Amino acid sequence: MKEINFEKIGKKLREIRIDKHLSQEYVAYAANVNTSYISNIENNRVKVSLTTLVHICNALETTVDYILAGEYLTPTSVLEQEVLQELRICSDQTKEQVLQIIKILQ
């Protein structure tokens, strides 16, 4: 069984925080933890709990799915699942049109 890559998770959280110009203090306050804990998560000194990860993701306005995307055995994202769900209710003609659009956009 593959171990969860907490280093990668911490780096991704840090990148998002920096891209959004948010301080560790802001994220810590929103996640109800102290600032040093956010630093420890970002620098892979501690393993973030699921509850704290959810709070951090809320503060960063991102999803847990996005943060953990590289950890799944099947790399389907929430977005891909939503697209597939919408396609299920489309007619075959609409599905063909969507396929053509995707091929053009690639």
JOTASUL-V536423 format. One record per pair of residues at least 24 apart in sequence whose C-alpha atoms are under 8 Angstrom apart, sorted by sequence separation. I is the first residue (numbers start at 0). J is the second residue. D is the distance in Angstrom with one decimal. If there is no record, write none. Layout:
{{I:J:D} {I:J:D}}
This chain:
{{30:54:4.7} {29:54:6.9} {30:55:5.4} {29:55:7.1} {13:41:5.7} {27:55:7.7} {30:58:6.9} {12:41:6.7} {26:55:6.3} {29:58:5.8} {9:40:5.4} {10:41:5.6} {9:41:3.9} {10:42:7.3} {26:58:5.8} {8:41:7.7} {9:42:6.3} {26:59:7.3} {9:43:6.2} {6:41:7.4} {6:42:7.0} {6:43:4.9} {5:43:6.3} {19:59:7.7} {5:46:6.2} {5:47:7.6} {16:59:6.3} {15:59:7.0} {12:66:7.2} {11:66:6.6} {8:66:6.2} {8:67:6.9} {4:70:7.3} {3:70:6.3}}
